[in-house]
Amino acid sequence: MRPDVEHKQAGPARVRCFVLTISDTRTPDTDTSGQAIADLLTAAGHVVAGRLIVKDDAAQVRGAFESHLALGDVDVVIS
């Protein structure tokens, strides 16, 4: 069996995702890329547990990743 087929069969059909946009200029109304990611995930059958926009600052980005992964209610953070 091809590795990619085996991987898809062994993986979950649906995961809980958190969408993290990193930007100094985006707002919830102008975050078209974050919305597109959320829409594509939902269309593929995944759950979007939430979205957040953080400034392009290493400490804020790291904190957002760490806090959302530590909660244990999401499987993946997509930025």
All heavy atoms as a GROMACS GRO file, in nm:
protein
  583
    1MET      N    1   0.084  -0.118   0.000
    1MET     CA    2   0.000   0.000   0.000
    1MET      C    3   0.090   0.125   0.000
    1MET      O    4   0.192   0.129   0.069
    1MET     CB    5  -0.090  -0.002   0.125
    1MET     CG    6  -0.180   0.119   0.134
    1MET     SD    7  -0.291   0.120   0.276
    1MET     CE    8  -0.390  -0.022   0.244
    2ARG      N    9   0.047   0.226  -0.074
    2ARG     CA   10   0.123   0.352  -0.078
    2ARG      C   11   0.118   0.418   0.059
    2ARG      O   12   0.016   0.414   0.128
    2ARG     CB   13   0.063   0.445  -0.182
    2ARG     CG   14   0.080   0.398  -0.323
    2ARG     CD   15   0.030   0.495  -0.428
    2ARG     NE   16  -0.031   0.616  -0.378
    2ARG     CZ   17  -0.133   0.678  -0.436
    2ARG    NH1   18  -0.186   0.631  -0.546
    2ARG    NH2   19  -0.181   0.790  -0.386
    3PRO      N   20   0.229   0.482   0.099
    3PRO     CA   21   0.233   0.547   0.231
    3PRO      C   22   0.126   0.653   0.251
    3PRO      O   23   0.071   0.666   0.360
    3PRO     CB   24   0.373   0.608   0.238
    3PRO     CG   25   0.453   0.533   0.138
    3PRO     CD   26   0.356   0.489   0.031
    4ASP      N   27   0.093   0.730   0.147
    4ASP     CA   28  -0.007   0.835   0.164
    4ASP      C   29  -0.147   0.777   0.187
    4ASP      O   30  -0.225   0.828   0.266
    4ASP     CB   31  -0.008   0.931   0.045
    4ASP     CG   32  -0.042   0.863  -0.087
    4ASP    OD1   33   0.005   0.750  -0.110
    4ASP    OD2   34  -0.115   0.924  -0.167
    5VAL      N   35  -0.177   0.667   0.122
    5VAL     CA   36  -0.306   0.602   0.139
    5VAL      C   37  -0.315   0.542   0.280
    5VAL      O   38  -0.416   0.557   0.349
    5VAL     CB   39  -0.329   0.493   0.031
    5VAL    CG1   40  -0.455   0.413   0.060
    5VAL    CG2   41  -0.334   0.556  -0.107
    6GLU      N   42  -0.208   0.477   0.322
    6GLU     CA   43  -0.205   0.419   0.456
    6GLU      C   44  -0.219   0.527   0.562
    6GLU      O   45  -0.292   0.510   0.661
    6GLU     CB   46  -0.074   0.343   0.476
    6GLU     CG   47  -0.065   0.271   0.608
    6GLU     CD   48   0.065   0.193   0.622
    6GLU    OE1   49   0.137   0.175   0.523
    6GLU    OE2   50   0.094   0.151   0.735
    7HIS      N   51  -0.151   0.639   0.541
    7HIS     CA   52  -0.159   0.750   0.636
    7HIS      C   53  -0.302   0.802   0.648
    7HIS      O   54  -0.352   0.824   0.759
    7HIS     CB   55  -0.065   0.863   0.592
    7HIS     CG   56  -0.073   0.986   0.675
    7HIS    ND1   57  -0.017   0.995   0.799
    7HIS    CD2   58  -0.133   1.105   0.652
    7HIS    CE1   59  -0.042   1.114   0.850
    7HIS    NE2   60  -0.113   1.183   0.762
    8LYS      N   61  -0.370   0.822   0.536
    8LYS     CA   62  -0.507   0.872   0.537
    8LYS      C   63  -0.602   0.774   0.605
    8LYS      O   64  -0.694   0.813   0.675
    8LYS     CB   65  -0.554   0.905   0.396
    8LYS     CG   66  -0.492   1.031   0.341
    8LYS     CD   67  -0.541   1.062   0.202
    8LYS     CE   68  -0.473   1.187   0.150
    8LYS     NZ   69  -0.516   1.220   0.014
    9GLN      N   70  -0.580   0.645   0.585
    9GLN     CA   71  -0.666   0.545   0.646
    9GLN      C   72  -0.646   0.538   0.797
    9GLN      O   73  -0.741   0.513   0.871
    9GLN     CB   74  -0.641   0.407   0.585
    9GLN     CG   75  -0.693   0.395   0.443
    9GLN     CD   76  -0.663   0.260   0.383
    9GLN    OE1   77  -0.582   0.183   0.432
    9GLN    NE2   78  -0.730   0.231   0.271
   10ALA      N   79  -0.526   0.562   0.844
   10ALA     CA   80  -0.495   0.554   0.987
   10ALA      C   81  -0.530   0.682   1.061
   10ALA      O   82  -0.550   0.680   1.182
   10ALA     CB   83  -0.347   0.521   1.007
   11GLY      N   84  -0.538   0.793   0.990
   11GLY     CA   85  -0.563   0.922   1.053
   11GLY      C   86  -0.711   0.945   1.080
   11GLY      O   87  -0.798   0.878   1.025
   12PRO      N   88  -0.740   1.041   1.168
   12PRO     CA   89  -0.880   1.072   1.197
   12PRO      C   90  -0.949   1.137   1.077
   12PRO      O   91  -0.886   1.209   1.000
   12PRO     CB   92  -0.872   1.169   1.314
   12PRO     CG   93  -0.738   1.232   1.302
   12PRO     CD   94  -0.648   1.127   1.242
   13ALA      N   95  -1.076   1.113   1.063
   13ALA     CA   96  -1.152   1.171   0.953
   13ALA      C   97  -1.180   1.319   0.977
   13ALA      O   98  -1.202   1.395   0.884
   13ALA     CB   99  -1.284   1.097   0.935
   14ARG      N  100  -1.176   1.358   1.105
   14ARG     CA  101  -1.209   1.496   1.140
   14ARG      C  102  -1.123   1.538   1.259
   14ARG      O  103  -1.101   1.460   1.352
   14ARG     CB  104  -1.356   1.498   1.172
   14ARG     CG  105  -1.410   1.605   1.252
   14ARG     CD  106  -1.558   1.582   1.267
   14ARG     NE  107  -1.590   1.597   1.407
   14ARG     CZ  108  -1.705   1.641   1.451
   14ARG    NH1  109  -1.801   1.667   1.368
   14ARG    NH2  110  -1.726   1.654   1.578
   15VAL      N  111  -1.072   1.659   1.255
   15VAL     CA  112  -0.992   1.712   1.366
   15VAL      C  113  -1.047   1.848   1.408
   15VAL      O  114  -1.111   1.918   1.330
   15VAL     CB  115  -0.842   1.725   1.330
   15VAL    CG1  116  -0.780   1.589   1.308
   15VAL    CG2  117  -0.820   1.813   1.210
   16ARG      N  118  -1.021   1.884   1.534
   16ARG     CA  119  -1.060   2.016   1.586
   16ARG      C  120  -0.944   2.111   1.560
   16ARG      O  121  -0.832   2.089   1.605
   16ARG     CB  122  -1.092   2.007   1.734
   16ARG     CG  123  -1.221   1.931   1.760
   16ARG     CD  124  -1.259   1.929   1.907
   16ARG     NE  125  -1.267   2.059   1.969
   16ARG     CZ  126  -1.370   2.142   1.960
   16ARG    NH1  127  -1.476   2.108   1.890
   16ARG    NH2  128  -1.369   2.259   2.021
   17CYS      N  129  -0.972   2.219   1.488
   17CYS     CA  130  -0.870   2.312   1.443
   17CYS      C  131  -0.892   2.450   1.505
   17CYS      O  132  -1.004   2.492   1.529
   17CYS     CB  133  -0.874   2.327   1.292
   17CYS     SG  134  -0.866   2.171   1.202
   18PHE      N  135  -0.782   2.519   1.526
   18PHE     CA  136  -0.785   2.658   1.569
   18PHE      C  137  -0.708   2.737   1.464
   18PHE      O  138  -0.596   2.700   1.429
   18PHE     CB  139  -0.721   2.675   1.707
   18PHE     CG  140  -0.744   2.811   1.764
   18PHE    CD1  141  -0.857   2.836   1.840
   18PHE    CD2  142  -0.656   2.915   1.740
   18PHE    CE1  143  -0.882   2.962   1.892
   18PHE    CE2  144  -0.679   3.041   1.791
   18PHE     CZ  145  -0.792   3.065   1.867
   19VAL      N  146  -0.769   2.843   1.411
   19VAL     CA  147  -0.707   2.922   1.305
   19VAL      C  148  -0.647   3.048   1.368
   19VAL      O  149  -0.718   3.128   1.430
   19VAL     CB  150  -0.808   2.959   1.195
   19VAL    CG1  151  -0.743   3.046   1.088
   19VAL    CG2  152  -0.868   2.832   1.134
   20LEU      N  153  -0.517   3.064   1.353
   20LEU     CA  154  -0.443   3.177   1.410
   20LEU      C  155  -0.388   3.263   1.297
   20LEU      O  156  -0.304   3.218   1.219
   20LEU     CB  157  -0.329   3.125   1.498
   20LEU     CG  158  -0.240   3.228   1.563
   20LEU    CD1  159  -0.319   3.312   1.662
   20LEU    CD2  160  -0.124   3.158   1.634
   21THR      N  161  -0.436   3.385   1.287
   21THR     CA  162  -0.386   3.480   1.187
   21THR      C  163  -0.283   3.569   1.254
   21THR      O  164  -0.308   3.623   1.362
   21THR     CB  165  -0.500   3.566   1.130
   21THR    OG1  166  -0.595   3.480   1.067
   21THR    CG2  167  -0.448   3.668   1.030
   22ILE      N  168  -0.169   3.584   1.190
   22ILE     CA  169  -0.060   3.667   1.242
   22ILE      C  170  -0.049   3.789   1.152
   22ILE      O  171  -0.009   3.778   1.036
   22ILE     CB  172   0.072   3.588   1.246
   22ILE    CG1  173   0.053   3.463   1.332
   22ILE    CG2  174   0.185   3.676   1.298
   22ILE    CD1  175   0.158   3.357   1.310
   23SER      N  176  -0.087   3.905   1.206
   23SER     CA  177  -0.090   4.026   1.124
   23SER      C  178  -0.095   4.150   1.212
   23SER      O  179  -0.160   4.151   1.316
   23SER     CB  180  -0.212   4.024   1.032
   23SER     OG  181  -0.223   4.145   0.961
   24ASP      N  182  -0.031   4.254   1.166
   24ASP     CA  183  -0.038   4.384   1.232
   24ASP      C  184  -0.153   4.469   1.177
   24ASP      O  185  -0.185   4.573   1.233
   24ASP     CB  186   0.094   4.460   1.214
   24ASP     CG  187   0.208   4.398   1.291
   24ASP    OD1  188   0.183   4.336   1.396
   24ASP    OD2  189   0.324   4.411   1.246
   25THR      N  190  -0.212   4.424   1.067
   25THR     CA  191  -0.312   4.508   1.000
   25THR      C  192  -0.451   4.446   0.991
   25THR      O  193  -0.547   4.517   0.968
   25THR     CB  194  -0.266   4.543   0.857
   25THR    OG1  195  -0.249   4.422   0.783
   25THR    CG2  196  -0.136   4.622   0.860
   26ARG      N  197  -0.463   4.317   1.005
   26ARG     CA  198  -0.593   4.251   0.987
   26ARG      C  199  -0.682   4.268   1.109
   26ARG      O  200  -0.636   4.275   1.222
   26ARG     CB  201  -0.577   4.102   0.958
   26ARG     CG  202  -0.507   4.074   0.828
   26ARG     CD  203  -0.596   4.112   0.712
   26ARG     NE  204  -0.518   4.105   0.589
   26ARG     CZ  205  -0.524   4.196   0.495
   26ARG    NH1  206  -0.601   4.300   0.505
   26ARG    NH2  207  -0.451   4.182   0.386
   27THR      N  208  -0.811   4.274   1.081
   27THR     CA  209  -0.915   4.277   1.184
   27THR      C  210  -1.009   4.160   1.155
   27THR      O  211  -1.000   4.101   1.045
   27THR     CB  212  -0.995   4.409   1.179
   27THR    OG1  213  -1.071   4.411   1.057
   27THR    CG2  214  -0.905   4.532   1.187
   28PRO      N  215  -1.101   4.128   1.245
   28PRO     CA  216  -1.196   4.020   1.213
   28PRO      C  217  -1.273   4.046   1.082
   28PRO      O  218  -1.304   3.951   1.010
   28PRO     CB  219  -1.289   4.020   1.333
   28PRO     CG  220  -1.202   4.068   1.446
   28PRO     CD  221  -1.114   4.174   1.383
   29ASP      N  222  -1.297   4.171   1.049
   29ASP     CA  223  -1.370   4.203   0.925
   29ASP      C  224  -1.284   4.193   0.799
   29ASP      O  225  -1.337   4.174   0.690
   29ASP     CB  226  -1.430   4.343   0.933
   29ASP     CG  227  -1.542   4.352   1.035
   29ASP    OD1  228  -1.608   4.249   1.061
   29ASP    OD2  229  -1.562   4.462   1.090
   30THR      N  230  -1.151   4.209   0.812
   30THR     CA  231  -1.063   4.209   0.695
   30THR      C  232  -0.976   4.085   0.685
   30THR      O  233  -0.893   4.075   0.594
   30THR     CB  234  -0.973   4.334   0.693
   30THR    OG1  235  -0.887   4.332   0.808
   30THR    CG2  236  -1.056   4.462   0.691
   31ASP      N  237  -0.993   3.991   0.775
   31ASP     CA  238  -0.911   3.869   0.776
   31ASP      C  239  -0.966   3.767   0.676
   31ASP      O  240  -1.021   3.665   0.714
   31ASP     CB  241  -0.903   3.811   0.916
   31ASP     CG  242  -0.815   3.688   0.924
   31ASP    OD1  243  -0.731   3.670   0.834
   31ASP    OD2  244  -0.832   3.610   1.020
   32THR      N  245  -0.950   3.797   0.548
   32THR     CA  246  -1.006   3.709   0.445
   32THR      C  247  -0.933   3.575   0.438
   32THR      O  248  -0.996   3.472   0.409
   32THR     CB  249  -1.002   3.777   0.307
   32THR    OG1  250  -0.869   3.818   0.278
   32THR    CG2  251  -1.095   3.899   0.304
   33SER      N  252  -0.802   3.573   0.464
   33SER     CA  253  -0.730   3.445   0.459
   33SER      C  254  -0.772   3.355   0.574
   33SER      O  255  -0.791   3.234   0.556
   33SER     CB  256  -0.579   3.467   0.459
   33SER     OG  257  -0.538   3.533   0.577
   34GLY      N  258  -0.787   3.410   0.694
   34GLY     CA  259  -0.832   3.331   0.807
   34GLY      C  260  -0.972   3.275   0.784
   34GLY      O  261  -1.001   3.160   0.816
   35GLN      N  262  -1.059   3.358   0.724
   35GLN     CA  263  -1.194   3.312   0.694
   35GLN      C  264  -1.192   3.202   0.589
   35GLN      O  265  -1.266   3.104   0.599
   35GLN     CB  266  -1.281   3.428   0.647
   35GLN     CG  267  -1.427   3.390   0.626
   35GLN     CD  268  -1.493   3.341   0.754
   35GLN    OE1  269  -1.491   3.410   0.855
   35GLN    NE2  270  -1.549   3.221   0.751
   36ALA      N  271  -1.107   3.218   0.488
   36ALA     CA  272  -1.097   3.116   0.382
   36ALA      C  273  -1.049   2.983   0.439
   36ALA      O  274  -1.102   2.877   0.404
   36ALA     CB  275  -1.004   3.164   0.271
   37ILE      N  276  -0.950   2.988   0.528
   37ILE     CA  277  -0.900   2.866   0.592
   37ILE      C  278  -1.012   2.800   0.672
   37ILE      O  279  -1.034   2.679   0.662
   37ILE     CB  280  -0.778   2.896   0.680
   37ILE    CG1  281  -0.659   2.936   0.592
   37ILE    CG2  282  -0.742   2.776   0.768
   37ILE    CD1  283  -0.543   2.997   0.670
   38ALA      N  284  -1.083   2.878   0.752
   38ALA     CA  285  -1.192   2.825   0.833
   38ALA      C  286  -1.300   2.763   0.744
   38ALA      O  287  -1.352   2.654   0.773
   38ALA     CB  288  -1.250   2.934   0.921
   39ASP      N  289  -1.334   2.830   0.635
   39ASP     CA  290  -1.437   2.779   0.544
   39ASP      C  291  -1.393   2.647   0.479
   39ASP      O  292  -1.473   2.553   0.468
   39ASP     CB  293  -1.468   2.881   0.435
   39ASP     CG  294  -1.540   3.004   0.487
   39ASP    OD1  295  -1.593   3.001   0.601
   39ASP    OD2  296  -1.543   3.105   0.414
   40LEU      N  297  -1.268   2.639   0.436
   40LEU     CA  298  -1.217   2.517   0.373
   40LEU      C  299  -1.213   2.401   0.473
   40LEU      O  300  -1.246   2.287   0.438
   40LEU     CB  301  -1.079   2.541   0.312
   40LEU     CG  302  -1.077   2.628   0.187
   40LEU    CD1  303  -0.934   2.673   0.155
   40LEU    CD2  304  -1.139   2.553   0.070
   41LEU      N  305  -1.172   2.429   0.594
   41LEU     CA  306  -1.169   2.325   0.697
   41LEU      C  307  -1.309   2.272   0.725
   41LEU      O  308  -1.331   2.151   0.733
   41LEU     CB  309  -1.107   2.379   0.826
   41LEU     CG  310  -0.956   2.403   0.822
   41LEU    CD1  311  -0.912   2.486   0.943
   41LEU    CD2  312  -0.881   2.271   0.818
   42THR      N  313  -1.404   2.363   0.740
   42THR     CA  314  -1.542   2.324   0.766
   42THR      C  315  -1.598   2.242   0.650
   42THR      O  316  -1.663   2.139   0.670
   42THR     CB  317  -1.629   2.448   0.792
   42THR    OG1  318  -1.575   2.519   0.904
   42THR    CG2  319  -1.772   2.411   0.820
   43ALA      N  320  -1.571   2.286   0.528
   43ALA     CA  321  -1.620   2.214   0.409
   43ALA      C  322  -1.561   2.074   0.400
   43ALA      O  323  -1.624   1.983   0.347
   43ALA     CB  324  -1.587   2.294   0.283
   44ALA      N  325  -1.441   2.056   0.454
   44ALA     CA  326  -1.375   1.925   0.452
   44ALA      C  327  -1.420   1.836   0.569
   44ALA      O  328  -1.372   1.724   0.584
   44ALA     CB  329  -1.223   1.942   0.454
   45GLY      N  330  -1.510   1.889   0.652
   45GLY     CA  331  -1.563   1.808   0.761
   45GLY      C  332  -1.494   1.826   0.895
   45GLY      O  333  -1.524   1.755   0.990
   46HIS      N  334  -1.400   1.919   0.903
   46HIS     CA  335  -1.330   1.943   1.028
   46HIS      C  336  -1.406   2.045   1.113
   46HIS      O  337  -1.495   2.115   1.064
   46HIS     CB  338  -1.187   1.992   1.001
   46HIS     CG  339  -1.108   1.894   0.920
   46HIS    ND1  340  -1.070   1.771   0.968
   46HIS    CD2  341  -1.063   1.899   0.792
   46HIS    CE1  342  -1.003   1.705   0.875
   46HIS    NE2  343  -0.998   1.781   0.767
   47VAL      N  344  -1.370   2.054   1.238
   47VAL     CA  345  -1.433   2.148   1.330
   47VAL      C  346  -1.339   2.265   1.352
   47VAL      O  347  -1.221   2.245   1.385
   47VAL     CB  348  -1.463   2.080   1.466
   47VAL    CG1  349  -1.518   2.181   1.565
   47VAL    CG2  350  -1.558   1.964   1.448
   48VAL      N  351  -1.388   2.386   1.334
   48VAL     CA  352  -1.309   2.506   1.365
   48VAL      C  353  -1.349   2.548   1.505
   48VAL      O  354  -1.458   2.601   1.527
   48VAL     CB  355  -1.332   2.617   1.262
   48VAL    CG1  356  -1.256   2.744   1.301
   48VAL    CG2  357  -1.290   2.570   1.123
   49ALA      N  358  -1.260   2.523   1.601
   49ALA     CA  359  -1.288   2.551   1.742
   49ALA      C  360  -1.277   2.699   1.774
   49ALA      O  361  -1.328   2.744   1.876
   49ALA     CB  362  -1.193   2.470   1.830
   50GLY      N  363  -1.210   2.775   1.688
   50GLY     CA  364  -1.198   2.918   1.710
   50GLY      C  365  -1.098   2.982   1.617
   50GLY      O  366  -1.028   2.914   1.542
   51ARG      N  367  -1.097   3.114   1.623
   51ARG     CA  368  -1.004   3.194   1.542
   51ARG      C  369  -0.953   3.307   1.627
   51ARG      O  370  -1.023   3.357   1.716
   51ARG     CB  371  -1.074   3.251   1.419
   51ARG     CG  372  -1.114   3.147   1.318
   51ARG     CD  373  -1.189   3.206   1.201
   51ARG     NE  374  -1.120   3.320   1.143
   51ARG     CZ  375  -1.178   3.408   1.063
   51ARG    NH1  376  -1.306   3.395   1.033
   51ARG    NH2  377  -1.111   3.508   1.013
   52LEU      N  378  -0.831   3.351   1.596
   52LEU     CA  379  -0.770   3.462   1.669
   52LEU      C  380  -0.674   3.534   1.577
   52LEU      O  381  -0.608   3.472   1.493
   52LEU     CB  382  -0.694   3.409   1.792
   52LEU     CG  383  -0.621   3.511   1.878
   52LEU    CD1  384  -0.720   3.603   1.949
   52LEU    CD2  385  -0.535   3.439   1.982
   53ILE      N  386  -0.665   3.666   1.594
   53ILE     CA  387  -0.566   3.746   1.523
   53ILE      C  388  -0.470   3.801   1.627
   53ILE      O  389  -0.512   3.860   1.727
   53ILE     CB  390  -0.633   3.864   1.447
   53ILE    CG1  391  -0.735   3.811   1.347
   53ILE    CG2  392  -0.526   3.950   1.378
   53ILE    CD1  393  -0.822   3.918   1.285
   54VAL      N  394  -0.340   3.778   1.605
   54VAL     CA  395  -0.238   3.833   1.694
   54VAL      C  396  -0.141   3.917   1.612
   54VAL      O  397  -0.121   3.894   1.493
   54VAL     CB  398  -0.160   3.724   1.772
   54VAL    CG1  399  -0.252   3.647   1.864
   54VAL    CG2  400  -0.087   3.630   1.679
   55LYS      N  401  -0.081   4.013   1.679
   55LYS     CA  402   0.020   4.098   1.614
   55LYS      C  403   0.141   4.015   1.576
   55LYS      O  404   0.169   3.910   1.636
   55LYS     CB  405   0.062   4.211   1.707
   55LYS     CG  406  -0.048   4.306   1.743
   55LYS     CD  407  -0.089   4.390   1.625
   55LYS     CE  408  -0.197   4.490   1.665
   55LYS     NZ  409  -0.253   4.558   1.550
   56ASP      N  410   0.216   4.062   1.480
   56ASP     CA  411   0.338   3.996   1.434
   56ASP      C  412   0.449   4.020   1.536
   56ASP      O  413   0.540   4.100   1.515
   56ASP     CB  414   0.376   4.048   1.296
   56ASP     CG  415   0.488   3.968   1.232
   56ASP    OD1  416   0.532   3.869   1.293
   56ASP    OD2  417   0.530   4.005   1.122
   57ASP      N  418   0.436   3.952   1.648
   57ASP     CA  419   0.528   3.966   1.760
   57ASP      C  420   0.555   3.824   1.812
   57ASP      O  421   0.461   3.751   1.845
   57ASP     CB  422   0.464   4.051   1.870
   57ASP     CG  423   0.544   4.052   1.997
   57ASP    OD1  424   0.643   4.128   2.003
   57ASP    OD2  425   0.510   3.975   2.089
   58ALA      N  426   0.682   3.785   1.817
   58ALA     CA  427   0.718   3.647   1.850
   58ALA      C  428   0.656   3.600   1.982
   58ALA      O  429   0.604   3.489   1.991
   58ALA     CB  430   0.870   3.632   1.855
   59ALA      N  431   0.658   3.685   2.084
   59ALA     CA  432   0.603   3.645   2.213
   59ALA      C  433   0.452   3.623   2.206
   59ALA      O  434   0.399   3.527   2.264
   59ALA     CB  435   0.637   3.749   2.320
   60GLN      N  436   0.382   3.709   2.133
   60GLN     CA  437   0.236   3.693   2.120
   60GLN      C  438   0.201   3.568   2.039
   60GLN      O  439   0.108   3.494   2.074
   60GLN     CB  440   0.175   3.816   2.053
   60GLN     CG  441   0.166   3.935   2.143
   60GLN     CD  442   0.089   4.049   2.078
   60GLN    OE1  443  -0.006   4.025   2.002
   60GLN    NE2  444   0.127   4.171   2.109
   61VAL      N  445   0.277   3.544   1.933
   61VAL     CA  446   0.251   3.427   1.849
   61VAL      C  447   0.277   3.299   1.930
   61VAL      O  448   0.194   3.208   1.934
   61VAL     CB  449   0.338   3.430   1.721
   61VAL    CG1  450   0.325   3.299   1.644
   61VAL    CG2  451   0.300   3.548   1.634
   62ARG      N  452   0.390   3.293   1.996
   62ARG     CA  453   0.424   3.176   2.078
   62ARG      C  454   0.319   3.154   2.187
   62ARG      O  455   0.274   3.043   2.210
   62ARG     CB  456   0.563   3.192   2.140
   62ARG     CG  457   0.609   3.073   2.220
   62ARG     CD  458   0.752   3.084   2.273
   62ARG     NE  459   0.798   3.217   2.306
   62ARG     CZ  460   0.879   3.292   2.230
   62ARG    NH1  461   0.925   3.245   2.117
   62ARG    NH2  462   0.916   3.413   2.268
   63GLY      N  463   0.278   3.262   2.253
   63GLY     CA  464   0.178   3.252   2.358
   63GLY      C  465   0.045   3.200   2.306
   63GLY      O  466  -0.021   3.118   2.372
   64ALA      N  467   0.006   3.245   2.189
   64ALA     CA  468  -0.121   3.199   2.131
   64ALA      C  469  -0.114   3.050   2.099
   64ALA      O  470  -0.208   2.975   2.130
   64ALA     CB  471  -0.153   3.279   2.005
   65PHE      N  472  -0.005   3.005   2.038
   65PHE     CA  473   0.010   2.863   2.009
   65PHE      C  474   0.008   2.782   2.139
   65PHE      O  475  -0.066   2.684   2.151
   65PHE     CB  476   0.143   2.835   1.936
   65PHE     CG  477   0.132   2.839   1.787
   65PHE    CD1  478   0.168   2.953   1.717
   65PHE    CD2  479   0.088   2.730   1.716
   65PHE    CE1  480   0.160   2.958   1.579
   65PHE    CE2  481   0.079   2.733   1.578
   65PHE     CZ  482   0.115   2.847   1.509
   66GLU      N  483   0.089   2.822   2.234
   66GLU     CA  484   0.101   2.746   2.358
   66GLU      C  485  -0.031   2.740   2.434
   66GLU      O  486  -0.070   2.634   2.483
   66GLU     CB  487   0.211   2.805   2.446
   66GLU     CG  488   0.349   2.782   2.390
   66GLU     CD  489   0.459   2.854   2.468
   66GLU    OE1  490   0.427   2.939   2.556
   66GLU    OE2  491   0.577   2.827   2.440
   67SER      N  492  -0.101   2.851   2.444
   67SER     CA  493  -0.224   2.852   2.523
   67SER      C  494  -0.334   2.768   2.459
   67SER      O  495  -0.406   2.696   2.528
   67SER     CB  496  -0.273   2.994   2.547
   67SER     OG  497  -0.312   3.055   2.426
   68HIS      N  498  -0.345   2.772   2.327
   68HIS     CA  499  -0.451   2.695   2.263
   68HIS      C  500  -0.419   2.546   2.258
   68HIS      O  501  -0.509   2.463   2.270
   68HIS     CB  502  -0.482   2.751   2.124
   68HIS     CG  503  -0.558   2.879   2.135
   68HIS    ND1  504  -0.497   3.001   2.141
   68HIS    CD2  505  -0.690   2.902   2.150
   68HIS    CE1  506  -0.588   3.095   2.156
   68HIS    NE2  507  -0.706   3.038   2.161
   69LEU      N  508  -0.294   2.511   2.242
   69LEU     CA  509  -0.259   2.369   2.244
   69LEU      C  510  -0.267   2.313   2.386
   69LEU      O  511  -0.302   2.197   2.405
   69LEU     CB  512  -0.119   2.348   2.185
   69LEU     CG  513  -0.110   2.372   2.034
   69LEU    CD1  514   0.035   2.363   1.987
   69LEU    CD2  515  -0.196   2.272   1.958
   70ALA      N  516  -0.236   2.394   2.486
   70ALA     CA  517  -0.239   2.348   2.625
   70ALA      C  518  -0.381   2.318   2.673
   70ALA      O  519  -0.401   2.237   2.763
   70ALA     CB  520  -0.174   2.451   2.716
   71LEU      N  521  -0.480   2.383   2.615
   71LEU     CA  522  -0.619   2.361   2.657
   71LEU      C  523  -0.664   2.218   2.631
   71LEU      O  524  -0.752   2.167   2.697
   71LEU     CB  525  -0.712   2.459   2.588
   71LEU     CG  526  -0.698   2.605   2.626
   71LEU    CD1  527  -0.787   2.693   2.539
   71LEU    CD2  528  -0.732   2.626   2.774
   72GLY      N  529  -0.604   2.157   2.530
   72GLY     CA  530  -0.638   2.020   2.496
   72GLY      C  531  -0.768   2.003   2.420
   72GLY      O  532  -0.810   1.891   2.394
   73ASP      N  533  -0.833   2.113   2.383
   73ASP     CA  534  -0.958   2.102   2.309
   73ASP      C  535  -0.940   2.118   2.159
   73ASP      O  536  -1.038   2.118   2.085
   73ASP     CB  537  -1.062   2.200   2.362
   73ASP     CG  538  -1.022   2.346   2.339
   73ASP    OD1  539  -0.904   2.372   2.313
   73ASP    OD2  540  -1.111   2.432   2.348
   74VAL      N  541  -0.815   2.134   2.114
   74VAL     CA  542  -0.787   2.140   1.970
   74VAL      C  543  -0.677   2.039   1.936
   74VAL      O  544  -0.592   2.010   2.018
   74VAL     CB  545  -0.747   2.281   1.922
   74VAL    CG1  546  -0.860   2.379   1.940
   74VAL    CG2  547  -0.621   2.330   1.988
   75ASP      N  548  -0.684   1.988   1.815
   75ASP     CA  549  -0.583   1.895   1.767
   75ASP      C  550  -0.472   1.964   1.692
   75ASP      O  551  -0.360   1.914   1.687
   75ASP     CB  552  -0.649   1.790   1.674
   75ASP     CG  553  -0.759   1.714   1.745
   75ASP    OD1  554  -0.731   1.655   1.852
   75ASP    OD2  555  -0.871   1.713   1.693
   76VAL      N  556  -0.504   2.080   1.633
   76VAL     CA  557  -0.407   2.149   1.548
   76VAL      C  558  -0.433   2.299   1.550
   76VAL      O  559  -0.548   2.340   1.559
   76VAL     CB  560  -0.411   2.093   1.404
   76VAL    CG1  561  -0.545   2.117   1.340
   76VAL    CG2  562  -0.302   2.150   1.317
   77VAL      N  563  -0.326   2.375   1.546
   77VAL     CA  564  -0.335   2.521   1.528
   77VAL      C  565  -0.278   2.550   1.392
   77VAL      O  566  -0.166   2.511   1.360
   77VAL     CB  567  -0.258   2.598   1.637
   77VAL    CG1  568  -0.262   2.748   1.608
   77VAL    CG2  569  -0.315   2.569   1.775
   78ILE      N  570  -0.356   2.618   1.309
   78ILE     CA  571  -0.313   2.652   1.173
   78ILE      C  572  -0.293   2.801   1.166
   78ILE      O  573  -0.381   2.879   1.204
   78ILE     CB  574  -0.419   2.606   1.069
   78ILE    CG1  575  -0.436   2.455   1.077
   78ILE    CG2  576  -0.380   2.653   0.930
   78ILE    CD1  577  -0.548   2.402   0.992
   79SER      N  578  -0.175   2.842   1.121
   79SER     CA  579  -0.147   2.985   1.110
   79SER      C  580  -0.116   3.021   0.967
   79SER      O  581  -0.078   2.938   0.888
   79SER     CB  582  -0.030   3.025   1.200
   79SER     OG  583   0.088   2.962   1.158
   0.00000   0.00000   0.00000
